[in-house]
Amino acid sequence: MASSALAVALSGIFGSISLTAWIFLLLPQLYVNFKAKSAEGLSLVFLFVWSLGDVANLSGALLTNLAPSAIALAGYFCILDLTLISQCLYYNALNARHLQSAEADDDGNGADHSPLLARRQSSSTDVRETSDMAVEPSSPPNHKGAVAAENEGAAKKTWTRNTMCIVGVYVIGLAGWFVSYKAGAWGHTTPSVPGPPQEKHEMRAAVGLVLGYVSAAFYLCARIPQILKNYREKSCEGLSLLFFMLSLTGNMTYGLSLLAYSQKTDYLVKSLPWLLGSLGTMVEDATIFVQFRLYAGESRTVALNP
């Protein structure tokens, strides 16, 4: 078993990498939404359930005195949720007003030019400019093979580019931890040890543990609406692949941060819901990755990166 100093150092490194991933998490999706002037690619149910999980996560982490990095991340998650949900609600309301105005002006005959098509038109333009992943269903038969080969090559470039971004997250996270370590932030920190049994303390810990399991349940359920939405539409249009890659990175290193902080049985037991909430969602993120690959060849344009 690693020594306390090494355990705390590893926890700090993974926590720093996770924090870096969450800091950059929203940028790709915010950019995709901004360019498309729409957030229809995202399931609002996914976002709201995710935010409920984050609120329960923060409350539980505070009550159970989890690792400092875990508490900091939980608080930052809530800020991210508010930002993305606000943007989605703004674009949804804006497009709804534009649609009503267009229907009134055209007396119901301008549906083909309604803002409901703006997402696909704008997103298609953005995809051609940024990821070269547009699929042209009207291509002549003799060009279909060339188009497919070109799209396959562009897809590989997209995954490579996004992978390099993830490598950058690891480098920045490690550098951030090193700077904080040199500043003495981690030099004298030891894993928290449960204090003497006290009724108030035990009640606080019990409530925190319950909130932890509630947050884990929210996290595990949150991505299901998004996965179902992608399946029904046979498209990941409007979604950023990098967004989910950062989510996977953040969840994985978050869980590793908790595991490295302490290997004591009592600590692992009280950390179990957070481990389930972070490591468990990795399976769902992987499912969305598969959907990106499956639906990239559909006749509809698929946005694989911002």
C-alpha positions, 0 to 999 in steps of 0.5 A: 500500500502506498504511503500517506504522502504518496497517496495524497500526491497521486490523489492530487495529481489525478484531481488536478487532471480531472479539474482541468478536464472539467474546466475545459469541458463546456468549451467544445459544446458551447462552441457547437451550440454557438455556431449552430445558434441552437442547442437541439442536439442536447437532451434537456432531460440529460442536462437537468438530471445531470445538474441534480446529480451535481447538487447532491454530489456537492452536498454529500461531499461536504457532509462526508469530508471527501478529498479536497479535490473532490469537493472542489470539483463538485462545486465547479460541476454546479457552475458548469451545469448552470452555464450550459443549461442557460445557453440551451434554454436561451437558444431554445426560447430564441428559436421558438420565437423566430419560428412563431414569427416566421409562421406568422409572416408566411401564414404557415407557408414558410415552414421550409425556411423556419429556424427549425432547419437552421440548426441543420444548415448552420451545423452542416456549414460548421462541420464542413469548416471544422471537421470536414465530416459532412456527408453529401447524400446528393453525391453522384453514385460514381463519387460515393466511394471517394466521398466515403473514403474522404469522410473516413480520413476526416473522421480519423483526423478528428479523433486524432485531434481530439485525442491530442486535446486530451493529452494536453489536459493531462499535461496541464493538469500535471503541471498545475499539480506540480506548481501547487505542490511547490507552493506547499499546497500538498506538502503536509496534507494527510488523508482524513481519518474518522474522528471519535464517534459522535451522534451529530457527526454520525448523522451528518455522515449518514446524510452525506452518504445517502446524498452520495448514492442519490447523486450516483443514481442521477449520474447513471441515469442522466445520459440515458435520455441523450443516448435514446435521443441519438438512437431515435434520430440516428444522429449525433448532430449538434453534439461535440465528441470532445465534450464527451471525451473530456467527460470520460477523462474527468470521470476517470481521473476523479474516481482515481483521485478518490481511490488514491487518496486513501485505501482504508476500508471505511474511506472506500465505503463512504466513497463508494457512491462517488466512485459509482457515479464517476466510474459508472458513467464511463460505460455510458460515455463509451456508448455515446462514442459508439453512436458517434461512429455508427451515425457518422456514415448516415446521410444526415450530417454528424458533428463530431467536433466543435 
